[in-house]
Amino acid sequence: MYKLLGQTKKVREIMMNEQTQIALIGGGIMSFTLATILKELQPSLQIQIYEMLDDVGLESSMAWNNAGTGHQALCELNYTPRQKDGTINISKALKINQQFELSKEFWAYCVRNNLLDAPQSFINPLPHLSFVADSNVTFLKDRFEALRQSPLYAHMLFSQDREQIAQWAPLIMEGRDPNQPVAATFMDGGSDVNFGAIVTQLRANLAKKEGVGIFLSHKVADINRSSQGWELKVIDTKNDVHKRVQARFVFLGAGGGAFPLLQKSAIPEGRGYAGFPVSGLWLACNNKELIDKHATKVYGKASVGDPPMSVPHLDTRIIDGKKELMFGPYASFNTRFLKYGSLLDFPLSVRLNNFLPMLQAGLDNIPLTAYLVRQIFLGKNGRMDKLEFYMPSARQEDWELKIAGQRVQIIKKNAQGRGFLEFGTEVVVSADKSLAAVLGASPGASISVDVILEVLEKCFASEVQTHYDKLKEMVPSCQNTLEQNIANFNHQRAKTAQTLHIPFAGI
């Protein structure tokens, strides 16, 4: 089993051969959600998880690397664009609302079955508020009128009354020009989520399961077809051990790190895809008085000409039991696909099959390039100017800069064959269903259960059919239509909210 390959004064490399039924690459929310669901459906499965860092959940799942918003389209204005005919399109909001509900249902199942700890350790109730001023007031009112036609938003509140808005979120009204038109919507059923805590807790549970291996400091360097499905070349970076791992099914859930591995797999379905990396920065508040005064997530509207990803927000966070306050994100750019990745990630991802789509997407997104350039050269004063729109009384000494996580936006071909930039999350599956990759960014972690259900339906159809009753126990609303979910609204959402200790108002 062991074969000495070579020896130098500093490094001794040993080759090991291993086998597993399922190999999951990446130690984040996607991989651990998939592993947990699979082991609940079929406890005898052999699963191995490989993470290149020395702990799990340190990339996109880590609390300070994301906004922690339970994305349910309660406050995110980019999910409800105004159409050319002047109407507000709420279809994406309705979809995302249901997708996040699936995540909450699964987490509630995990709490009831001791797969996750007490709810407050990873999810906390927090109102979601949308705030606009000046010319955007009309947009927010039209959005409110469109959304409240759906039972999912029946309890949304709208106000232009300054005193009412100040009760909802005092910091955004203190010191504001009394003549400035303002408006806000308020939803009491929102949440703040620590996805890193979910990963850590799911890992602790899986580590007790027979047939599960969790390998830290293990980098997957290559992936190739084999007679048994796939052969992974894995490097144990701490012990200088090289492994060949044979797996029947491979899941690429490593965030931006999934792109180069998808390319190395050479599946036709991955041809033409490219990734555009964007990093981020937060302003984190260090003034406890301000932190205690704010208790909501306040989302605004992207400035004219800025991309949807630039939506600013002033957020209360609950991280490891401590209340925090942050504002952002401010975009930045480097060529890494992961926060702890390599500067060569982006250049090495360029291929003949994706160069043209990348070029076309770049030409069609010149405003995005201009936005990133402006953000890169944004100094302290520029960042404070952004914050002061949401918090006019903000002082620079109360805030410090934190580096957020790395996001990789999808570039792919549209129906006409032209490359375009996709803002969202997508699953790519090989024709033989033996490999699946999750690409993209927001809403990302919030809809992790919906993403994993798609992987299951595409790659484990027979297992899903065989264990369908168990799957419905874990995620009762899976495969339901919008009408079915609304019909079960009071019963199912109330049950989930009760388990997770989140407010619920029936219809």
VEXMARNU-981626 format. One record per residue (C-alpha): residue in three letters; x negated, y negated, z negated. Coordinates in steps of 0.25 Angstrom, whole numbers, padded with zeros to 4 digits, always signed. Example, Ala and Ser with C-alpha at 12.3 -4.5 7.8 and 13.67 -1.06 7.14 Angstrom:
<sites>
ala-0049+0018-0031/ser-0055+0004-0029/
</sites>
This chain:
<sites>
met+0000+0000+0000/tyr-0012-0009-0003/lys-0022-0012+0008/leu-0034-0021+0006/leu-0034-0031+0018/gly-0046-0039+0015/gln-0054-0046+0004/thr-0061-0059+0002/lys-0067-0066-0010/lys-0054-0073-0013/val-0042-0066-0007/arg-0039-0051-0007/glu-0027-0048+0002/ile-0019-0035-0001/met-0008-0030+0009/met+0004-0023+0003/asn+0016-0017+0010/glu+0030-0019+0004/gln+0044-0016+0008/thr+0058-0022+0004/gln+0072-0022+0010/ile+0073-0037+0009/ala+0063-0048+0009/leu+0067-0063+0005/ile+0057-0074+0008/gly+0057-0086-0001/gly+0060-0087-0016/gly+0072-0097-0015/ile+0087-0098-0016/met+0089-0091-0003/ser+0081-0078-0006/phe+0085-0077-0020/thr+0100-0078-0016/leu+0099-0068-0005/ala+0091-0058-0014/thr+0101-0060-0026/ile+0114-0057-0017/leu+0107-0045-0010/lys+0104-0039-0023/glu+0118-0041-0028/leu+0123-0035-0015/gln+0114-0023-0015/pro+0105-0021-0027/ser+0096-0011-0021/leu+0090-0020-0011/gln+0075-0023-0011/ile+0072-0037-0010/gln+0059-0045-0010/ile+0058-0060-0011/tyr+0045-0067-0007/glu+0042-0081-0012/met+0029-0088-0008/leu+0028-0097-0021/asp+0026-0093-0035/asp+0040-0094-0039/val+0054-0094-0033/gly+0063-0106-0029/leu+0051-0116-0028/glu+0054-0121-0014/ser+0068-0126-0010/ser+0076-0119-0021/met+0067-0126-0032/ala+0076-0137-0039/trp+0068-0149-0035/asn+0066-0145-0021/asn+0081-0147-0018/ala+0092-0156-0022/gly+0099-0145-0030/thr+0113-0149-0024/gly+0123-0138-0023/his+0126-0142-0009/gln+0141-0141-0008/ala+0143-0153+0001/leu+0149-0161-0010/cys+0140-0173-0009/glu+0131-0170+0003/leu+0135-0180+0014/asn+0127-0174+0025/tyr+0136-0162+0025/thr+0148-0170+0029/pro+0144-0178+0042/arg+0153-0188+0049/gln+0156-0184+0063/lys+0156-0192+0075/asp+0171-0194+0074/gly+0170-0200+0060/thr+0175-0188+0053/ile+0167-0181+0042/asn+0163-0166+0044/ile+0164-0158+0031/ser+0162-0144+0037/lys+0148-0143+0032/ala+0152-0148+0018/leu+0163-0137+0017/lys+0153-0126+0022/ile+0142-0131+0012/asn+0152-0132+0001/gln+0156-0117+0003/gln+0142-0113+0004/phe+0137-0118-0009/glu+0149-0112-0016/leu+0144-0099-0011/ser+0131-0102-0018/lys+0138-0105-0031/glu+0147-0093-0030/phe+0134-0084-0029/trp+0127-0092-0041/ala+0140-0090-0049/tyr+0139-0075-0046/cys+0125-0075-0050/val+0128-0082-0064/arg+0139-0072-0067/asn+0130-0060-0064/asn+0118-0066-0071/leu+0110-0068-0058/leu+0109-0083-0061/asp+0108-0090-0075/ala+0118-0100-0081/pro+0123-0109-0070/gln+0117-0121-0076/ser+0103-0116-0074/phe+0105-0117-0058/ile+0118-0125-0055/asn+0124-0137-0062/pro+0137-0145-0059/leu+0134-0159-0053/pro+0143-0168-0046/his+0140-0171-0031/leu+0141-0185-0027/ser+0140-0192-0013/phe+0136-0207-0013/val+0136-0217-0002/ala+0136-0232+0000/asp+0139-0243+0010/ser+0143-0237+0024/asn+0143-0222+0020/val+0155-0225+0010/thr+0165-0222+0022/phe+0158-0209+0025/leu+0159-0204+0011/lys+0173-0207+0010/asp+0176-0200+0023/arg+0168-0188+0019/phe+0176-0187+0006/glu+0189-0188+0013/ala+0184-0177+0022/leu+0179-0168+0011/arg+0191-0169+0002/gln+0200-0162+0012/ser+0193-0149+0008/pro+0196-0143-0005/leu+0181-0141-0007/tyr+0180-0156-0009/ala+0194-0159-0015/his+0188-0164-0028/met+0178-0174-0021/leu+0179-0188-0026/phe+0176-0201-0018/ser+0174-0215-0024/gln+0169-0228-0020/asp+0171-0234-0034/arg+0158-0238-0040/glu+0161-0234-0054/gln+0166-0221-0050/ile+0153-0218-0043/ala+0145-0223-0054/gln+0152-0213-0063/trp+0148-0202-0054/ala+0134-0206-0052/pro+0129-0218-0060/leu+0115-0219-0054/ile+0120-0222-0040/met+0129-0234-0044/glu+0119-0241-0054/gly+0114-0253-0048/arg+0121-0252-0035/asp+0126-0264-0027/pro+0140-0266-0032/asn+0144-0270-0017/gln+0139-0258-0011/pro+0150-0248-0006/val+0148-0234-0012/ala+0155-0221-0012/ala+0154-0207-0018/thr+0160-0194-0018/phe+0159-0185-0031/met+0161-0170-0032/asp+0160-0164-0046/gly+0157-0149-0042/gly+0143-0151-0037/ser+0131-0144-0042/asp+0116-0145-0044/val+0108-0132-0041/asn+0095-0127-0045/phe+0092-0118-0034/gly+0078-0114-0040/ala+0085-0110-0053/ile+0094-0101-0045/val+0082-0094-0037/thr+0074-0092-0050/gln+0086-0086-0057/leu+0090-0077-0045/arg+0075-0073-0045/ala+0075-0069-0060/asn+0087-0060-0057/leu+0082-0053-0044/ala+0069-0050-0051/lys+0076-0041-0060/lys+0082-0033-0048/glu+0076-0020-0043/gly+0072-0021-0029/val+0069-0036-0029/gly+0055-0042-0028/ile+0051-0057-0029/phe+0038-0060-0024/leu+0032-0074-0028/ser+0020-0080-0021/his+0023-0071-0009/lys+0022-0078+0005/val+0028-0072+0017/ala+0018-0074+0028/asp+0024-0067+0039/ile+0036-0059+0043/asn+0037-0049+0055/arg+0046-0038+0060/ser+0043-0024+0055/ser+0050-0010+0057/gln+0056-0012+0043/gly+0062-0026+0046/trp+0051-0036+0042/glu+0037-0037+0037/leu+0033-0048+0029/lys+0019-0052+0026/val+0019-0057+0012/ile+0007-0064+0004/asp+0007-0063-0011/thr-0001-0076-0012/lys-0005-0074-0027/asn-0011-0060-0025/asp-0016-0061-0011/val-0007-0049-0007/his-0002-0048+0007/lys+0011-0040+0009/arg+0018-0033+0020/val+0033-0033+0016/gln+0043-0025+0024/ala+0057-0030+0023/arg+0070-0026+0030/phe+0076-0040+0028/val+0069-0053+0027/phe+0075-0066+0022/leu+0068-0079+0024/gly+0073-0088+0013/ala+0061-0097+0011/gly+0066-0110+0014/gly+0057-0117+0024/gly+0048-0105+0023/ala+0058-0097+0031/phe+0055-0104+0044/pro+0041-0099+0046/leu+0045-0085+0042/leu+0057-0085+0051/gln+0047-0089+0063/lys+0038-0077+0059/ser+0049-0067+0059/ala+0051-0071+0074/ile+0066-0067+0074/pro+0072-0074+0086/glu+0083-0080+0077/gly+0072-0089+0071/arg+0067-0094+0084/gly+0069-0109+0086/tyr+0070-0112+0072/ala+0061-0123+0066/gly+0060-0130+0052/phe+0059-0145+0049/pro+0053-0147+0035/val+0057-0158+0026/ser+0052-0160+0012/gly+0059-0169+0001/leu+0057-0178-0011/trp+0065-0181-0023/leu+0065-0193-0032/ala+0067-0187-0046/cys+0072-0195-0058/asn+0063-0196-0070/asn+0073-0205-0078/lys+0081-0196-0087/glu+0092-0207-0089/leu+0094-0208-0074/ile+0095-0192-0073/asp+0105-0192-0084/lys+0113-0202-0078/his+0115-0195-0065/ala+0123-0182-0064/thr+0127-0180-0049/lys+0121-0177-0035/val+0123-0189-0027/tyr+0121-0187-0012/gly+0121-0199-0002/lys+0121-0200+0013/ala+0109-0200+0022/ser+0104-0213+0028/val+0108-0216+0042/gly+0098-0209+0051/asp+0093-0200+0040/pro+0095-0185+0041/pro+0105-0177+0033/met+0094-0171+0025/ser+0091-0185+0019/val+0104-0186+0011/pro+0099-0192-0002/his+0105-0188-0016/leu+0103-0192-0031/asp+0104-0179-0038/thr+0105-0174-0052/arg+0098-0161-0054/ile+0098-0150-0065/ile+0085-0143-0064/asp+0082-0132-0074/gly+0092-0139-0084/lys+0086-0153-0082/lys+0094-0164-0076/glu+0086-0171-0065/leu+0089-0182-0055/met+0083-0183-0041/phe+0085-0191-0028/gly+0082-0188-0014/pro+0078-0181-0005/tyr+0067-0189+0002/ala+0062-0182+0014/ser+0048-0179+0017/phe+0041-0170+0027/asn+0030-0160+0027/thr+0028-0148+0036/arg+0030-0138+0025/phe+0042-0128+0026/leu+0041-0126+0011/lys+0038-0135-0001/tyr+0026-0126-0004/gly+0024-0123+0011/ser+0013-0126+0021/leu+0011-0139+0029/leu+0010-0129+0041/asp+0024-0124+0040/phe+0031-0133+0050/pro+0019-0133+0060/leu+0018-0118+0060/ser+0033-0117+0062/val+0033-0123+0076/arg+0035-0112+0087/leu+0038-0113+0101/asn+0053-0109+0099/asn+0055-0120+0089/phe+0047-0131+0094/leu+0057-0137+0103/pro+0069-0136+0093/met+0059-0143+0083/leu+0056-0154+0093/gln+0071-0156+0097/ala+0075-0157+0083/gly+0064-0167+0080/leu+0069-0176+0092/asp+0083-0175+0087/asn+0080-0178+0073/ile+0071-0191+0074/pro+0079-0197+0063/leu+0075-0186+0054/thr+0060-0188+0057/ala+0061-0203+0055/tyr+0068-0200+0041/leu+0057-0191+0037/val+0047-0201+0041/arg+0054-0212+0033/gln+0055-0202+0021/ile+0040-0198+0021/phe+0036-0213+0020/leu+0047-0216+0010/gly+0039-0222-0002/lys+0044-0223-0017/asn+0052-0236-0014/gly+0059-0229-0002/arg+0063-0217-0010/met+0068-0227-0021/asp+0076-0234-0010/lys+0083-0221-0007/leu+0086-0218-0021/glu+0091-0232-0024/phe+0103-0231-0014/tyr+0108-0220-0023/met+0103-0225-0036/pro+0101-0241-0035/ser+0095-0242-0049/ala+0084-0232-0047/arg+0070-0235-0052/gln+0057-0229-0045/glu+0051-0225-0059/asp+0063-0216-0062/trp+0060-0207-0050/glu+0049-0198-0046/leu+0046-0190-0033/lys+0048-0175-0032/ile+0045-0166-0020/ala+0057-0158-0015/gly+0058-0145-0007/gln+0055-0143+0007/arg+0066-0141+0017/val+0065-0136+0032/gln+0076-0140+0041/ile+0080-0131+0052/ile+0077-0134+0067/lys+0084-0125+0077/lys+0091-0125+0090/asn+0105-0129+0092/ala+0116-0123+0101/gln+0110-0131+0113/gly+0096-0126+0110/arg+0090-0139+0104/gly+0083-0140+0091/phe+0090-0147+0080/leu+0088-0149+0065/glu+0097-0141+0056/phe+0100-0146+0042/gly+0105-0134+0035/thr+0102-0119+0031/glu+0102-0108+0041/val+0100-0093+0041/val+0092-0086+0052/val+0094-0071+0054/ser+0087-0061+0063/ala+0095-0053+0073/asp+0093-0040+0065/lys+0097-0047+0052/ser+0084-0043+0045/leu+0079-0057+0043/ala+0086-0070+0038/ala+0080-0084+0036/val+0086-0096+0029/leu+0082-0109+0035/gly+0085-0124+0033/ala+0088-0133+0021/ser+0100-0139+0014/pro+0110-0135+0010/gly+0101-0123+0008/ala+0100-0118-0006/ser+0115-0122-0009/ile+0120-0113+0001/ser+0110-0102-0002/val+0121-0091-0004/asp+0128-0095+0009/val+0115-0093+0016/ile+0112-0080+0010/leu+0126-0075+0013/glu+0123-0078+0028/val+0111-0070+0027/leu+0118-0058+0021/glu+0129-0059+0031/lys+0119-0059+0042/cys+0109-0049+0037/phe+0116-0041+0027/ala+0130-0039+0033/ser+0132-0024+0029/glu+0127-0027+0015/val+0137-0039+0014/gln+0148-0030+0019/thr+0145-0019+0009/his+0143-0028-0003/tyr+0153-0039+0001/asp+0161-0038-0012/lys+0148-0041-0020/leu+0145-0052-0011/lys+0159-0058-0013/glu+0156-0057-0028/met+0144-0065-0027/val+0149-0075-0017/pro+0164-0075-0017/ser+0166-0085-0006/cys+0156-0079+0004/gln+0162-0077+0018/asn+0174-0085+0014/thr+0180-0096+0023/leu+0182-0110+0019/glu+0197-0107+0017/gln+0194-0095+0008/asn+0185-0103+0000/ile+0195-0114-0002/ala+0206-0104-0005/asn+0196-0098-0016/phe+0191-0112-0021/asn+0197-0112-0034/his+0194-0098-0038/gln+0180-0096-0033/arg+0174-0110-0035/ala+0180-0111-0049/lys+0174-0097-0052/thr+0160-0101-0047/ala+0161-0115-0054/gln+0164-0109-0067/thr+0152-0099-0066/leu+0142-0110-0062/his+0148-0121-0072/ile+0151-0130-0060/pro+0164-0139-0060/phe+0175-0134-0051/ala+0188-0141-0047/gly+0198-0133-0040/ile+0208-0136-0029/
</sites>
